[in-house]
Amino acid sequence: MNQTPSKIKGTRTEETKKRILRAAGELFEEKGFQAVTMREIAKQAGCSHTAIYMHCKDKEDLLHQLVIPPLTEFNTEAHELLHSGNESRSVLQQISMKWIAFCLKHRSIASVLITIKSVRVDEAEPELPLNQLRLDIYRQLEEVLITNLPSKITAEQRLTCSRIYFYMLMGIVHTYIDNEEGTPVLMERLTPIIETTMDVMIAGMIQQFTVKGE
């Protein structure tokens, strides 16, 4: 069955948008958000400088279109896992694996997803929607971690532990970000060491932050 002109136009428009997003992600990752111009993105995507504005209002809007869909998907999965009712250590292992696999799946734009125009993790009310989403994810990771720690740790200790945890996760990601293995194969190989890493990290935190007499 032949496609109607409107369907053909819609398909081409969607393909152009995908090229623009792919080009933006590649350039943001390579050069940084501030250094990239809309003209460069249009050129790499193979469209005109004016045509790119049919798909976004500015560079920040383009960043949101690139980052928010995959982060939203992960956030939903993390929320479901967090409220699954499973044993807390198991949830910590699972959500950690999911985050590492997510970053490696999107390894070509990992820093774009996580760090470009980011804010501090203790920012109360971030201005950008993408940072609100990033902090939602961070707080879910933090909540899973804290359920595995002594109940009387202070707010400052909680923040320290959550930062250590996140640094550890991203250290694993960046160790393998240039690895050429596919994500499923790589995760299968890394799972045992990641599980042991989690156990050692939790044991160390409990040793460091357990309140005397608890």
N, C-alpha and C positions, 0 to 999 in steps of 0.2 A: 504494500500500500504506500502510495506516495505521500510525503509529508506536505502539509499546507505551507504557504509562504510564511505565515505567522509562527508556525512551529519551527521552521528552519531558522527564522530570525531569532526566536527565543533560544534555540540550541547554540547558535553562534554567539549570542550575548552571554550565555552562561560560560561558554568556552573562553571567551575573552576575559571574563571576570576571574576565572580560574588561573589564567595566565598572569593576570595582574597580581593576584594574591601570591602566586608562586614566585614571581619576580620580586615582589616586595619582601617576602620572607628571605629570599636568598641575599638580597642587597642589605637588608637590615642586619642579617647575621654576619655578613662579610665586612660591612663598613660602619655599622652602628646607625641607630635611628636618626640622629641629628645630621649626620653627614650626607644622607641620601636625599635626593631631590625627586619630586614627582616626575620631572622630565626623564630622569634616569630609569625610574620604574617603568614608565611608558615605553621607553626605547627597548628595554630588556623584554618587555611583554609583547613587543611588536605591534603597538597601537599608537595612535597619535596622542600628543600631550593634552589635547582638548577632550579626546574620547575617554580618557581615564576618569574624568570628572562625571561621567555618566554612571559610574559605579561607586564613587565615594566623594564626599565633599572636601576632604583634605587628607593629609598624610596620617593624622591621628585617627581619623575614621577608618582608614585602611588598616592600621594596626589593630584596631578593635575587631574588625571583620576577620582578620587573620587569627587572632588570639582567642577570642571569646568562645567560638564553637567548640574547639577541642578541650579547652579548660572547663567549660560547662559540662561536657560529657563526663570528664573525669570527676568533677565535683559531685555529680549525681551518683556515680558508681561508689565514690567514697562514702557518701551519706548513707547509701543502702547498706554498705558493709558495716559502717559504724553502728547502725541500728539493727543489725542482723540477729543480735542476741547470742552470738558466738563468744567463746572464751576470749578474754581480753588479749592474752599473748598471741593467740591465733590471729585475731583481727589486726594486731600490730604487724605481724609478719606479712599478712595478706595485703594490707594497705601499703606497706613499704614496697613490696614487690610490684604492686600496681603502679606506684609512682615512678619507680625506676624503669619499668617497662614502657610507661607512657612517655617518659623523656627520651628513651632510646628509640621508640617508634617514630618520634618527631625530632630525631637528633639533628637534622639539617637546620632546624629553626629553634632548637632548645632554648638558647639564651633569649630569643625573641619572645617565646612563650612565658619565660619566667622572670627575666630581669629588665628588659627594656622599659624605661619609664616607671620602674617599680618604686615602692616606698618602703619605709621601715615596717617590720612585722608588728610593731606596737603602735602604728598609726591608728588613731581612733576612728577617723572618718575620712578615708581616702577619697579624693575628688573624682578620679577616673573610674568608670565601671569595671575596667579590666583589673584594676588594683583591688577593688572590692571583692572581685571573684578570686583573685590570687590569695587574698587574706582569708577568705572563707575556706579555701583549700588548706592553707597553712594551719588554721585553727582546728580543722578537723584532724589533721595529722597530729597536732599538739594534743588534742583531746584523747586520741587513742594512746599516745605515749604516756600521758599523765595517769591514765587508768592502770598502768603497769608500775607506778612508782608509789612511794610512801604517801599516805594521805595528808600528812602535815607539812609537806614542803611549802616554802614561802613563795609568794608571787615572783620574787626575783630569781629564786632557784628554778621555778617552773619555766621562766623565760630562758634561763641559761640552758636548761635541759632540752627545751624545744629547739633552740638554736644549734646545739651540739648534734641533735638528731638530724636536723635538716642539712647541716654541713656534711654529715656523714653520708646521707642519701645522695647529695649532689656530688660528693667526692667519688662515689661509685659511678654515677652517671658520666662524669667527665673523664674518668679512667678509661671508659669503653666507648666514648662518644665517636671516636674515629675508627672503631672496629668495623670490619667489613662483613661480619656475620649478621645474618638476619636476627631480628629481635627475639623470636621464639626460641631459636637455637641457642642464642647467647644467654637468655634467661634460664634455660634449662641447665646450662653449664654453671651459671653463677648462683643458682638457688641455694645449694648447700652452704657456700661460704657466706652468703648474705644472711641466712638464717643464724649461723653461728655468730656473725657480726652483731646482729640484733641482741642475741642472748648476752654476749660479752658487754655490749653497751649498757643494757638494762642493769646487769649485775654491778657494773662500775658506778652507775648513777645511784643505785640503792646504797652501795657502800659509801659513796661520797656525801649523800644528802639525807640519809636516815637520821631522824631526830633522836637524840640520846634518850633512852628510857621508853621509846615507843614500843 
